[in-house]
Amino acid sequence: MVETKEFKAESKRLLEMMINSIYSQREVFLRELISNASDAIDKIYYKALSDDTINFEKENYYIKITADKENRTLAISDTGIGMTKEELENNLGTIAKSGSLAFKMENEAKDGHDIIGQFGVGFYAAFMVADEVTVYTKAFESDTAYKWTSKGADGYTIEECDKDTVGTDIVLTVKDNTEDDQYDEFLEEHHLKSIIKKYSDFIRYPIKMDVTTSQLKEGSENEYEEMVEEQTINSMVPIWRKNKSELTDEDYQNFYEEKRYGFDKPLKHIHVSVDGAIRYNAILYIPEKTPFDYYSKEYEKGLELYSNGVLIMEKCGDLLPDYFSFVKGMVDSEDLSLNISREMLQHDRQLKRIEKNLTKKIKSQLVSLLKDEREKYELFYQSFGRQIKFGVYNDFGMNKDMLQDLLLFHSSKEKKLVSLDEYVERMPEDQQYIYYATGDSIDRIDKLPQTELVTDKGYEILYFTEDIDEFAIKVIMNYKEKEFKSVSSSDLGLNQEEDQQDQNETEENKELFSYMTEALSGKVKNVKISTRLKSHPVCLTSEGEVTIEMEKVLSMMPDNQHVKAEKVLEINKNHDIFQSLKEAFTNDKEKVALYTSLLYNQALLIEGLPIEDPVEFTNNICKVMK
């Protein structure tokens, strides 16, 4: 006898939501049905644990996917526990009542077997691609099989049917194509295999399909024939659940390639297994090279997120801080609180715990790489050092303590990359500051006049060649109680006695320097005797927080073009040009203005700054040459 029943009003509304809005990707219907099938097999496994009369032989349990293009049907069959008529009504007739969840609450997981399904609604994802869904099922230790049929929100029918084996067959009548939607792809062999590999590759039972292959005809050299053979599509045992001692570097490399995390060879892998307040496994990779779009808006960070081997999210950004966004890999946890579609997480505190622990693991691995495998670390830093610096600078330096030990800069002494720790360790006792110089390249910094005095003192200088470098260091402020100081700073803090002498000489030539400052019409804050120049005649330094190099960076940003460094023009008192300035000030003040303009433009060129009026500059050179 056929019984026709209606869904309850709230179930009707929920089913309409399921079909139209809950899932972001139609293809997840197959993930949900496969997960339910796996649950059904798990239930027999649980029964076998408590009933010695039941012999659970794993090779007899599987899931089969069958596509019939001619009749436009797709069947998902399992050899699991099946359903009684009552269970059909309770689990499929009342949407959002989950037999799997109830069963899970009654049974402790053993041997790593956990029920995947948490929501009865997953079954109804089938209506996203099907006009009609038919379920044939025979319960374990039951003599009667039942057929459940529904075309959607209007209701369903239940009747007895013929079915010889225990288990469940779900048959979808796939929708016809429309102008906007192509449903044929869910009947295509290659597309179904792709969906299974993507979402259900690590379901613990075999997922089988009849696969068409081509092989050479017997006795022929170039004639092929098509053969259909049953194949297991999924891998079943995830690498992250294996014992680390069983795995080799090649195993991790193969997994990296299989998951297409990158086309390079990862520098390091991190295998994490945690069994605490929240249980999870993770495999992370530190890549060698940057993806082509890494420093673009199109790049999306995140790790693959699995729940009991079922892919929930391809890119879960909440598992990684931005400064470690280059890390690839996956996390699998059975303790996640998922929402109705299993695509979103209901509570982020679980993710925060995982993210916090993974961040520490990544930092520890990078420190180890820096210490023990320097060449590999420098390869990593060449690709992702800029991201580490951005991490230091972002969020007002909140993460500087986490990241500062990972920074590397070129050294004036070592002529190679050095860490802040290495710099401080070899500082002379009398050195008070960590000195740095900024410029477009190492070669250009080497020629900066501002480095002369620090170099003569025998002090090491860190070379900042990226636009982010100085901004990051300004956030750090000091390292191991040593303050950072630019060689272009107005006060180098090196020789107080000499500084006092230079201040006295600046005071003695106050009128000359005031005249020069006025001649530059606000382009510099003042002009003074230099405490740092040895052989060069002139240089620019800065006062305040904004340095000349920072001004260059900020000037390229539309909203910051008004931000200027407070520039100081410094004159070398031991250079012939200073005597010429003093003589001209006594005899020909117009010549002082000419010299001042030339010296200022010369200092701009040394700094890599543009000359405001190149024509005037060339004309002034010609005047001097007359």
Residue pairs with C-beta under 8 A, 6 or more apart in sequence:
1 159
1 160
2 157
2 158
2 159
3 157
3 158
3 159
4 155
4 156
4 157
5 89
5 93
5 155
5 156
5 157
5 158
6 12
6 154
6 155
7 15
7 93
7 94
7 95
7 153
7 155
7 156
8 94
11 94
11 95
11 96
12 153
14 95
14 96
14 121
15 95
15 124
15 127
15 152
15 153
16 153
18 95
18 121
18 124
18 125
18 127
18 128
19 124
19 127
19 128
19 152
22 121
22 125
22 340
22 341
23 29
23 125
23 128
23 341
23 343
24 341
24 343
26 128
26 129
26 186
27 186
27 195
27 198
27 199
28 125
28 199
28 341
28 342
28 343
29 125
29 126
29 128
29 129
30 65
30 76
30 186
30 192
30 195
30 196
30 199
30 200
31 195
31 199
31 200
31 310
31 311
32 122
32 123
32 125
32 126
32 342
33 76
33 122
33 123
33 125
33 126
33 170
34 63
34 76
34 196
34 199
34 200
34 203
34 207
35 116
35 117
35 122
35 200
35 203
35 310
36 100
36 117
36 122
36 123
37 63
37 76
37 77
37 78
37 80
37 168
37 205
38 63
38 78
38 80
38 116
38 203
38 204
38 205
39 80
39 100
39 103
39 115
39 116
39 117
40 78
40 80
40 81
40 82
40 167
40 168
41 61
41 63
41 78
41 79
41 80
41 81
41 205
42 80
42 113
42 114
42 115
42 116
43 80
43 81
43 103
43 115
44 54
44 56
44 61
44 80
44 81
44 140
45 56
45 113
46 103
46 107
46 110
46 113
47 54
47 81
47 140
48 54
48 55
48 56
49 110
58 205
60 79
61 78
61 79
61 80
61 205
62 78
62 79
62 205
62 206
62 207
62 208
62 232
63 76
63 77
63 78
63 203
63 205
63 206
63 207
63 208
64 75
64 76
64 77
64 78
64 207
64 208
64 209
65 74
65 75
65 76
65 77
65 192
65 196
65 207
65 208
65 209
65 233
66 74
66 75
66 77
66 209
66 210
67 73
67 74
67 75
67 186
67 187
67 188
67 189
67 192
68 74
68 75
68 187
69 184
69 187
72 173
72 174
72 176
72 187
73 171
73 172
73 173
73 174
74 130
74 171
74 172
74 174
74 186
74 187
74 192
75 169
75 170
75 171
75 172
76 169
76 170
76 172
77 167
77 168
77 169
77 170
78 167
78 168
79 165
79 166
79 167
80 166
80 167
80 168
81 139
81 140
81 166
81 167
82 137
82 138
82 139
82 140
82 142
82 166
82 167
82 168
83 91
83 92
83 99
83 135
83 137
83 139
83 146
83 168
84 139
84 142
84 146
85 144
85 146
85 158
87 99
87 139
88 135
88 137
88 146
88 148
88 158
89 158
90 97
90 99
91 97
91 98
91 99
91 120
91 123
92 120
92 123
92 135
92 148
92 150
92 156
93 156
94 120
95 120
95 121
95 124
96 119
96 120
96 121
96 340
97 120
98 117
98 118
98 119
98 120
99 120
100 115
100 116
100 117
100 118
100 120
101 115
101 117
101 118
101 119
101 120
103 115
104 114
104 115
104 118
107 115
109 115
109 334
112 241
113 204
114 308
114 334
116 307
116 308
116 309
116 310
118 338
118 342
119 338
119 340
119 342
121 340
121 341
122 342
123 170
126 133
126 170
126 172
127 133
127 152
129 172
129 174
129 175
129 183
129 186
130 172
130 173
130 174
130 175
131 151
131 152
131 173
131 174
131 175
132 149
132 150
132 151
132 172
132 173
133 149
133 150
133 151
133 170
133 171
133 172
133 173
134 147
134 148
134 149
134 170
134 171
134 173
135 147
135 148
135 149
135 168
135 169
135 170
135 171
136 145
136 146
136 147
136 161
136 163
136 168
136 169
136 171
137 145
137 146
137 148
137 163
137 167
137 168
137 169
138 144
138 145
138 146
138 163
138 164
138 165
138 166
138 167
138 168
139 166
140 166
142 166
144 160
145 160
145 161
145 162
145 163
146 158
146 159
146 160
146 161
147 157
147 158
147 159
147 160
147 161
148 156
148 157
148 158
149 156
149 157
150 156
150 157
163 169
174 183
174 184
174 186
174 187
175 181
175 183
176 183
177 183
177 184
185 191
186 192
189 209
189 211
189 212
192 209
193 209
193 211
193 233
196 207
196 209
196 233
196 234
197 233
197 234
198 311
199 310
199 311
200 207
200 234
200 309
200 310
200 311
201 234
201 235
201 238
201 309
201 311
202 234
202 235
202 236
202 237
202 238
202 306
202 309
202 310
202 332
203 234
203 236
203 309
203 310
204 236
204 237
204 309
205 236
206 232
206 234
206 236
207 232
207 233
207 234
208 230
208 231
208 232
208 233
209 230
209 231
209 233
210 228
210 229
210 230
210 231
211 228
211 229
211 230
211 231
212 226
212 227
212 228
213 226
213 227
213 228
213 229
214 224
214 225
214 226
214 227
215 224
215 225
215 227
216 222
216 223
216 224
217 223
217 224
217 225
238 281
238 306
238 309
238 332
239 247
239 251
239 252
239 255
239 283
240 271
240 273
240 281
240 282
240 283
240 330
240 332
241 281
241 332
244 271
244 273
247 271
249 269
252 266
252 269
252 271
252 283
252 285
253 265
253 266
255 283
256 262
256 266
256 269
256 285
256 328
259 304
259 330
261 285
261 287
261 328
261 329
262 285
262 287
262 289
262 291
262 328
264 287
264 288
264 289
265 288
266 285
266 286
266 287
266 288
266 328
267 286
267 287
267 288
267 369
267 376
267 379
267 380
268 285
268 286
268 365
268 369
268 376
269 283
269 284
269 285
269 286
269 329
270 282
270 283
270 284
270 285
270 286
270 329
270 361
270 362
270 365
271 282
271 283
272 280
272 281
272 282
272 283
272 284
272 357
272 358
272 361
273 281
274 280
274 281
274 357
277 353
278 333
278 335
278 350
278 353
278 354
279 333
279 334
279 335
280 331
280 332
280 333
280 334
280 335
280 354
281 331
281 332
281 333
282 303
282 329
282 330
282 331
282 332
282 354
282 358
283 329
283 330
284 303
284 327
284 328
284 329
284 358
284 361
284 362
285 327
285 328
285 329
286 326
286 327
286 362
286 365
286 366
286 369
286 380
287 326
287 328
287 383
288 379
288 380
288 383
289 383
290 326
290 383
290 384
291 299
293 299
294 326
295 386
299 325
300 315
300 317
301 315
301 317
301 320
301 322
301 325
302 313
302 314
302 315
302 316
302 317
302 318
302 319
302 320
303 315
303 316
303 319
303 320
303 327
303 328
303 329
303 330
303 331
304 311
304 313
304 314
304 315
304 316
304 329
304 330
304 331
305 311
305 312
305 313
305 316
305 319
305 330
305 331
305 332
305 333
305 336
306 312
306 330
306 331
306 332
306 333
307 332
307 333
307 334
307 336
307 338
307 342
308 332
308 334
309 332
310 342
312 336
312 338
312 342
312 343
313 343
316 331
316 351
318 345
318 348
318 351
318 352
318 355
319 331
319 351
319 354
319 355
319 358
320 327
320 355
320 358
320 359
321 355
321 359
321 391
321 399
322 390
322 391
322 394
323 387
323 388
323 390
323 391
323 392
323 394
323 399
323 402
323 403
324 359
324 362
324 391
325 387
326 383
326 384
326 387
327 362
331 354
331 358
333 350
333 354
335 350
336 345
336 350
336 351
337 345
337 346
337 347
337 350
338 344
338 345
338 346
339 345
339 346
345 351
359 402
363 402
363 403
363 406
366 377
366 380
366 406
367 405
367 406
369 376
369 377
369 380
370 377
370 405
370 406
370 419
378 408
378 417
381 388
381 406
381 408
381 417
385 407
385 408
386 466
386 468
388 403
388 406
388 407
389 407
389 466
389 468
389 469
389 472
390 468
390 472
391 399
391 402
391 403
392 399
392 400
392 403
392 404
392 407
392 472
392 475
392 476
393 468
393 471
393 472
393 475
396 475
397 475
397 476
400 475
400 476
404 420
404 476
404 479
405 419
405 420
405 421
406 419
407 419
407 420
407 472
408 417
408 418
408 419
409 417
409 418
409 420
409 436
409 462
409 463
409 464
409 469
410 416
410 417
410 418
410 442
410 462
410 463
410 465
411 417
411 418
411 423
411 460
411 461
411 462
411 463
412 437
412 446
412 451
412 455
412 460
412 461
412 462
412 463
413 460
413 461
414 460
418 462
420 434
420 479
420 480
421 480
423 434
423 460
423 462
424 434
424 479
424 480
424 482
426 460
427 434
427 459
427 460
427 482
428 458
428 459
431 457
431 459
432 482
432 483
432 493
433 482
433 483
433 484
433 485
433 492
433 493
434 462
434 478
434 479
434 482
434 483
434 484
434 485
435 454
435 459
435 460
435 461
435 462
435 485
435 486
435 487
435 492
436 461
436 462
436 463
436 464
436 469
436 470
436 473
436 484
436 485
436 486
436 487
437 445
437 448
437 450
437 451
437 461
437 462
437 463
437 464
437 486
437 487
437 488
438 445
438 463
438 464
438 465
438 469
438 470
438 486
438 488
438 547
438 548
438 549
439 445
439 448
439 463
439 464
439 465
439 549
439 608
440 465
440 608
441 465
442 463
442 465
444 608
445 451
445 461
445 463
445 465
448 487
448 488
448 539
448 606
449 532
449 533
449 535
449 536
449 538
449 539
449 606
450 487
450 488
450 532
450 539
450 541
451 461
451 487
452 532
452 533
452 534
452 535
452 536
453 487
453 492
453 494
453 531
453 532
453 533
453 534
454 461
454 487
454 492
454 494
454 532
455 461
456 534
457 494
461 487
464 470
464 473
464 549
467 552
467 553
470 486
470 547
470 549
470 550
471 550
471 553
473 484
474 484
474 545
474 550
476 484
477 483
477 484
478 484
485 492
485 493
486 542
486 547
487 532
488 539
488 540
488 541
488 542
488 547
488 548
488 549
489 541
489 542
489 547
490 541
490 542
490 543
490 568
491 499
492 531
492 532
494 531
495 531
498 531
499 531
502 528
502 529
502 530
502 531
502 573
503 529
505 529
505 573
506 513
506 528
506 529
509 529
509 582
511 585
512 581
512 582
512 585
512 592
513 526
513 527
513 528
515 585
515 589
515 592
516 527
516 569
516 581
516 592
516 596
517 524
517 525
517 526
517 527
517 569
519 592
519 593
519 596
519 597
520 527
520 569
520 596
520 597
520 600
523 567
523 600
524 540
524 567
524 568
524 569
524 600
525 543
525 566
525 567
525 568
526 568
526 569
527 568
527 569
527 570
527 571
527 596
528 568
528 569
528 570
528 571
529 570
529 571
529 573
530 538
530 539
530 570
530 571
530 572
530 573
531 570
532 539
532 541
532 570
533 539
533 570
533 571
533 572
533 574
533 575
534 572
534 574
535 572
535 575
536 572
536 575
536 606
537 571
537 572
537 575
537 576
537 577
537 578
537 599
537 602
538 569
538 570
538 571
538 572
538 577
538 599
538 602
538 603
539 570
539 603
539 606
540 548
540 567
540 568
540 569
540 570
540 603
540 604
540 606
540 607
541 548
541 567
541 568
541 570
542 548
542 565
542 566
542 567
542 568
543 566
543 568
544 565
544 566
546 554
546 563
546 564
546 565
546 566
547 565
548 565
548 567
548 607
548 609
550 563
550 565
551 563
551 564
551 565
552 608
552 609
554 560
554 561
554 563
555 561
555 563
569 599
569 600
569 603
571 577
571 578
571 581
571 599
572 578
577 595
577 599
580 595
581 592
581 595
581 596
584 591
584 592
584 595
585 592
594 620
594 623
594 624
597 616
597 617
597 620
598 617
598 620
598 621
598 624
601 611
601 617
601 620
604 610
604 611
605 611
611 617
